[in-house]
Amino acid sequence: MSRERLRHSFYSAAHSPLRQVIDDLKSCSGCTLQGELEDALLILRYPYVLQRMGASSHQVAAQAQESIRRLEQEISALRTLLATYGTSSNAVRFQPDAVVQEDSLNIFDIQDNF
């Protein structure tokens, strides 16, 4: 069976955090947007998918524990990053202008082979 080429459209405002991440991934050797998305979605959503599919409670719990472990690793890395700048997590304030705004979207097309 031949593989179809699928087109994925990602929307991001110019100079938004999402656009910056996409641009960074494009310039980073060994990194791909698809790989990063797969990893994030597996961590954040897979335990819920297993639950809705009727997987055993052991399987759902094991996947949830794995997701928690992976998230704790990311949190630890972010804390290390904060420490390099000499700031505590309490001193960092939420910046609403750093959120991707849906009202000024640009289309960013990515094509992947599956």
HUKAHU-V889304 format. One line per field, one symbol per residue. ss: DSSP state (a for helix, b for strand, c for the rest). psi: psi as a letter, one per 40 degrees, with the letter a starting at -180 (. if undefined). burial: I if it has 24 or more other C-alpha atoms within 12 Angstrom, else O. A space follows every 10 residues. Layout:
ss->???
psi->???
burial->???
This chain:
ss->ccccbbbbbb bbccccaaaa aaaaaaaccc ccaaaaaaaa aaaaaaaaaa aaccccaaaa aaaaaaaaaa aaaaaaaaaa aaaacccccc cccccaaacc cccccbbbbb bbbc
psi->hihihihhhh hiiheidddd ddddddehhe iidddddddd dddddddddd ddefiidddd dddddddddd dddddddddd ddddefiidd ehihhdeeih heegiihhhh hih.
burial->OOOOOOOOOO OIIOOOOIIO OIOOOOOOOO OOIOOOOOOO OOIOOIIOOO OOOOOOOOOO OOIIOOIOOO OOOOOOOOOO OOOOOOOOOO OOOOOOOOOO OOOOOOOOOO OOOO
